Amino acid sequence: MRMLQLIKRICKQVLRDKRTLALLFLAPIFVITLLNYIFPDPDDEITIATVNVNDEVIDILEDNDIIVKQENEMDIQSYLEEGNASGVLEEKDEDWTLTILNDNPMDEGPAIQGSSQAVMETNLNDLSDNIDEMISNMEDMSAGVEEMMEQLPPEVAENLDINMGTNIDTDIDSEIDMDEEPITVEYIYGDESNTFFEILNPILVSFFVFFFVFLIAGMSMLKERSSGTLEKLLSTPIRKSEIVFGYLFGYGIFAILQTAIIILYSVYILDMEIAGSITNMFIINILLSFVALGLGLQLSTFVSSEFQMIQFIPLVIIPQIFFSGMLNVDTMESWLQWIAPMMPLYYAGNAMIDVVLKGFTFGEILAPLSILFLFIVVFVTLNILGMRRYRKV
């Protein structure tokens, strides 16, 4: 009986908490729906540009549901960086080369596999045709020899038959070495030694910086409110802007330390190779950490418990990683491509890829850094305005 009373009390408590109900029923539906649109049919994602490639290879690629763009000579690096294709397949003097950027394994892996399969299948078809032609020629030769021997005297024909039987070479030499890779893969950034983790590691560094700073800022600000510290501060002559900047830079010190630890650990312990400057990595992630601070402080004003703060994770944090450069935004639904620029990790993740894998300089990442700074300004402004809900000063 007492257990039933406890169950009844818990049910009433959950039913009164609208945020908990939303987390239980609406948040999973939201995330699953988002994933459904973020991950379209993988066959539609593979696009390969071809240069001087015969129609047989193109037909095989298209039969395997690969989108083929037949191009003439072009600047391959610019073509790929503009997102026109996942790779460029070329044929020069019977040598096949696939060029990829090597910055997105989600797209480039299937491109390598599809191109290799198409070229290998073409080589096998050519080998089969050569063997059929060789057999046909040997049959014609054999028929001609038999006809010639029928016209010779018996003793001469018998002597020729013995000599030919001992001297015929039955070995068939093929120009196709089945042990060789069908294509040579050239990498614009990095090389074949780059693992899947090494390519995604720059994005993961930014994601964890954003995630933990957001969570700590929100929880700490919530504690300040629930303990009455914020209310006491607002009763003093201190300005609302001073309170916001005080919290921002106070927590910012620890956010910077956390950012430094994550980056230094990734570089010197996990041996993450950096094509650009580690200073630019610090700049990107420090700006991102202040964005996370501002967002965490802002969202903490809408919750009254730690559990409610955690409820924002599937709604605010998880969608961020899908737009952080891990997946190709151009292959997503058009309405998702509009949402991506609203995500701070969209700029931080892609900037990290540009610095770590491509060696971009500070000037080349100035645009995403400016947008991250704009996010900070927006969240700081919203936090200052949000202080009015507690008390006007």
C-alpha positions in Angstrom: 0.0 0.0 0.0 2.8 2.4 0.9 4.5 1.5 -2.4 1.3 2.4 -4.3 1.2 5.8 -2.5 4.8 6.4 -3.5 4.1 5.5 -7.1 1.0 7.8 -7.1 3.0 10.7 -5.7 5.8 10.3 -8.4 3.2 10.1 -11.2 1.6 13.3 -10.0 4.9 15.0 -9.6 6.0 14.1 -13.2 2.6 15.1 -14.6 2.9 18.5 -13.1 6.4 19.1 -14.6 5.8 20.0 -18.2 9.5 20.1 -19.0 9.9 16.5 -17.8 7.0 15.4 -19.9 8.5 17.1 -23.0 11.8 15.5 -22.3 10.3 12.0 -22.1 8.0 12.2 -25.1 8.8 15.2 -27.4 12.6 15.3 -27.2 13.2 11.7 -28.5 10.7 12.4 -31.4 12.6 15.6 -32.2 16.0 14.0 -32.2 14.9 11.0 -34.3 13.1 13.2 -36.8 16.2 15.4 -37.1 18.4 12.3 -37.7 16.0 11.1 -40.3 16.5 14.3 -42.3 20.2 14.7 -41.5 21.1 11.2 -42.8 19.5 10.9 -46.2 19.9 7.9 -48.5 23.6 7.4 -48.7 23.5 6.5 -52.4 22.4 10.1 -53.1 25.4 11.5 -51.3 28.1 10.1 -53.5 29.1 12.4 -56.3 32.2 11.8 -58.5 33.5 14.1 -61.2 35.2 12.3 -64.1 37.9 13.7 -66.5 38.9 11.7 -69.6 37.0 8.6 -68.4 35.5 6.2 -70.8 31.8 5.6 -71.0 32.0 2.0 -69.6 33.4 3.2 -66.2 30.8 6.0 -66.1 28.0 3.5 -66.8 29.2 1.2 -64.0 29.4 4.2 -61.6 25.8 5.2 -62.4 24.6 1.6 -62.1 25.9 1.7 -58.6 23.8 4.8 -57.9 26.7 7.2 -57.9 26.1 10.6 -59.3 28.6 11.3 -62.1 29.7 14.8 -63.3 31.6 14.6 -66.6 34.0 17.5 -66.6 36.9 18.8 -68.6 40.2 20.0 -67.2 39.7 22.0 -64.0 41.5 23.2 -60.8 40.8 20.1 -58.8 41.4 21.6 -55.4 39.1 24.5 -55.9 36.5 22.2 -57.5 36.5 19.9 -54.5 36.6 22.7 -51.9 33.5 24.3 -53.4 31.7 21.0 -52.7 31.0 20.1 -56.3 32.0 16.4 -55.8 33.4 14.0 -53.2 36.3 13.1 -55.6 37.7 13.6 -59.1 38.4 10.4 -61.1 41.0 10.7 -64.0 42.5 8.4 -66.5 46.0 9.1 -67.9 47.9 6.6 -70.0 45.7 3.7 -68.6 46.5 4.9 -65.0 43.6 5.7 -62.8 43.7 8.5 -60.2 41.1 9.6 -57.7 41.7 12.9 -55.9 40.0 13.7 -52.7 40.3 16.5 -50.1 40.7 14.0 -47.2 38.6 16.1 -44.8 35.3 14.3 -44.7 35.5 10.5 -44.4 31.7 10.2 -44.4 31.6 11.2 -48.1 35.1 10.3 -49.4 35.1 6.7 -48.2 32.2 5.7 -50.4 33.8 7.7 -53.3 37.0 5.6 -53.0 35.1 2.4 -52.7 32.8 3.1 -55.6 35.6 4.3 -58.0 37.8 1.3 -57.2 34.9 -1.1 -57.8 34.0 0.6 -61.2 37.7 0.5 -62.4 38.2 -3.1 -61.2 35.0 -4.2 -63.0 36.2 -2.5 -66.2 39.6 -4.2 -65.9 37.9 -7.5 -65.4 35.7 -6.9 -68.4 38.7 -6.0 -70.5 40.6 -9.1 -69.4 37.6 -11.3 -70.2 37.4 -9.7 -73.7 41.1 -10.2 -74.3 40.9 -13.9 -73.2 37.9 -14.4 -75.5 39.7 -12.8 -78.4 42.9 -14.8 -77.7 40.9 -18.1 -77.7 39.1 -17.1 -80.9 42.5 -16.4 -82.6 43.9 -19.7 -81.4 40.9 -21.5 -82.7 41.3 -19.8 -86.1 45.0 -20.6 -86.1 44.4 -24.2 -85.2 41.9 -24.6 -88.0 44.3 -23.0 -90.4 47.2 -25.3 -89.3 45.0 -28.4 -89.7 43.9 -27.3 -93.2 47.6 -26.7 -94.1 48.7 -30.1 -92.8 46.0 -31.9 -94.7 47.7 -30.7 -97.9 51.2 -31.8 -96.9 52.7 -35.3 -97.5 51.9 -37.7 -94.5 55.6 -38.0 -93.4 56.1 -34.2 -93.4 52.8 -33.6 -91.6 53.6 -36.2 -88.9 57.0 -34.6 -88.3 55.5 -31.1 -88.0 52.8 -32.3 -85.6 55.5 -33.7 -83.2 57.5 -30.5 -83.2 54.5 -28.3 -82.7 53.3 -30.4 -79.8 56.5 -30.0 -78.0 57.0 -26.3 -78.7 53.6 -24.7 -78.1 53.6 -22.3 -75.2 50.3 -22.4 -73.4 51.0 -19.6 -71.0 48.8 -16.5 -71.2 50.3 -13.3 -70.2 47.9 -10.7 -68.9 48.7 -7.0 -68.8 46.4 -6.7 -65.7 48.0 -7.3 -62.3 45.1 -8.4 -60.1 47.2 -7.7 -57.0 47.6 -4.0 -57.7 45.2 -1.4 -56.5 42.9 -0.5 -59.4 43.3 3.3 -58.7 45.8 5.6 -57.0 44.2 7.9 -54.4 45.8 11.3 -54.1 45.1 13.5 -51.0 45.0 17.2 -51.1 45.2 17.4 -47.3 47.1 14.8 -45.3 47.7 11.3 -46.7 46.4 7.8 -46.5 47.8 7.5 -42.9 45.1 9.8 -41.6 42.7 7.8 -39.6 38.9 8.4 -39.2 39.5 9.6 -35.6 42.3 12.0 -36.7 40.0 13.7 -39.2 37.1 14.0 -36.7 39.3 14.8 -33.7 39.3 18.6 -34.3 35.5 18.6 -34.3 35.4 16.5 -31.1 37.7 19.0 -29.4 35.4 21.9 -30.1 32.3 19.8 -29.2 33.6 18.8 -25.8 34.7 22.4 -25.1 31.3 23.6 -25.9 29.4 20.9 -24.1 31.2 21.0 -20.7 31.4 24.8 -20.6 27.7 25.1 -21.4 26.8 22.6 -18.7 29.1 24.1 -16.0 27.9 27.6 -16.7 24.3 26.7 -16.6 24.6 24.7 -13.4 26.7 27.3 -11.7 24.3 30.1 -12.5 21.4 28.0 -11.4 23.1 27.5 -8.0 23.7 31.2 -7.7 20.0 31.8 -8.1 18.8 29.0 -5.9 21.2 30.0 -3.1 20.0 33.6 -3.2 23.4 35.0 -4.2 22.1 36.6 -7.4 19.2 38.2 -5.5 21.7 39.7 -3.0 23.8 41.1 -5.8 20.8 42.7 -7.5 20.0 44.5 -4.3 23.3 46.3 -4.4 24.2 49.3 -6.7 26.0 47.0 -9.1 24.8 47.2 -12.6 23.2 44.3 -14.5 25.9 44.5 -17.1 28.6 44.2 -14.5 27.0 41.1 -13.0 26.8 39.5 -16.4 30.4 40.3 -17.3 31.5 39.3 -13.9 30.0 35.9 -14.2 31.2 35.6 -17.9 34.8 36.4 -17.1 34.8 34.6 -13.8 33.7 31.3 -15.3 35.6 32.2 -18.5 38.9 31.8 -16.6 38.1 28.2 -15.9 36.7 27.7 -19.4 40.0 28.9 -20.9 41.9 26.5 -18.6 39.7 23.7 -19.7 40.1 24.6 -23.3 43.9 24.6 -22.9 43.9 21.2 -21.2 41.7 19.6 -23.9 43.8 21.1 -26.8 47.2 20.3 -25.3 46.1 16.8 -24.4 44.9 16.2 -27.9 48.0 17.5 -29.5 50.8 16.2 -27.2 49.2 13.1 -25.7 47.0 11.9 -28.5 49.5 13.1 -31.2 47.0 15.0 -33.2 48.8 16.4 -36.2 48.2 20.1 -36.9 48.8 21.5 -40.4 48.1 25.1 -39.1 48.9 27.0 -36.0 48.0 25.8 -32.5 47.4 29.5 -31.6 44.5 29.6 -34.0 43.1 26.5 -32.4 43.2 28.3 -29.0 41.5 31.4 -30.5 38.6 29.3 -32.0 37.9 27.3 -28.9 38.3 30.2 -26.5 35.7 32.2 -28.5 33.5 29.0 -28.6 33.8 28.6 -24.8 32.5 32.1 -24.2 29.6 31.4 -26.6 28.9 28.3 -24.5 29.1 30.4 -21.3 26.7 33.0 -22.7 24.3 30.4 -23.9 24.5 28.4 -20.6 23.8 31.5 -18.5 20.9 32.5 -20.7 19.2 29.1 -20.6 19.7 28.7 -16.9 17.2 31.5 -16.4 14.4 29.2 -17.7 15.0 26.3 -15.3 14.6 25.8 -11.6 16.6 22.6 -11.0 19.7 20.8 -12.3 17.6 18.1 -13.9 15.7 20.7 -16.0 19.1 22.1 -17.1 20.2 18.7 -18.3 16.9 18.5 -20.3 18.4 21.2 -22.7 21.2 18.8 -23.8 19.1 16.8 -26.4 17.5 20.0 -27.6 20.5 22.3 -27.7 23.7 20.3 -27.6 23.1 17.1 -29.6 21.9 18.9 -32.8 25.0 21.0 -32.7 27.3 18.1 -33.5 25.5 17.2 -36.7 26.2 20.6 -38.1 29.8 20.9 -36.9 31.5 19.6 -40.0 31.2 15.9 -39.2 28.6 15.6 -41.9 28.2 17.4 -45.2 25.5 20.0 -44.8 25.1 20.3 -48.5 23.6 16.8 -48.7 20.9 17.5 -46.0 17.4 18.8 -46.6 17.2 22.4 -47.7 15.5 23.6 -44.5 18.3 22.0 -42.5 20.8 23.9 -44.5 19.1 27.1 -43.3 19.4 25.9 -39.7 23.1 25.1 -39.8 24.4 28.7 -39.9 22.5 29.3 -36.6 24.7 26.8 -34.8 27.9 28.1 -33.1 29.6 24.7 -33.7 28.9 25.0 -37.4 31.5 27.8 -37.5 33.9 26.4 -34.8 34.0 22.9 -36.2 34.6 23.9 -39.8 37.2 26.4 -38.7 39.0 23.7 -36.7 39.1 21.4 -39.7 40.4 24.3 -41.8 43.2 25.0 -39.3 44.1 21.4 -38.3 43.8 19.6 -41.6 44.2 22.3 -44.2 46.6 24.7 -42.5 44.5 27.8 -42.8 46.0 31.0 -41.4 44.3 33.5 -39.1 43.2 35.7 -42.0 41.5 32.7 -43.7 39.4 31.9 -40.6 38.6 35.5 -39.7 35.0 35.2 -41.0 33.9 32.3 -38.7 35.8 33.9 -35.8 33.8 37.1 -36.4 30.5 35.2 -36.3 31.5 33.5 -33.1 32.3 36.9 -31.6 28.8 38.1 -32.8 27.2 35.1 -30.9 29.0 36.2 -27.8 27.6 39.8 -28.2 24.1 38.5 -28.7 24.1 36.2 -25.7 25.7 38.8 -23.4 23.0 41.3 -24.5 20.2 38.7 -23.9 21.7 38.0 -20.4 21.7 41.6 -19.5 18.1 42.1 -20.6 17.2 38.8 -18.8 18.3 40.2 -15.4 15.2 42.4 -15.5 13.1 39.3 -14.8 14.7 39.1 -11.3 14.7 42.7 -10.2 15.1 46.1 -11.9 18.2 47.9 -10.8 
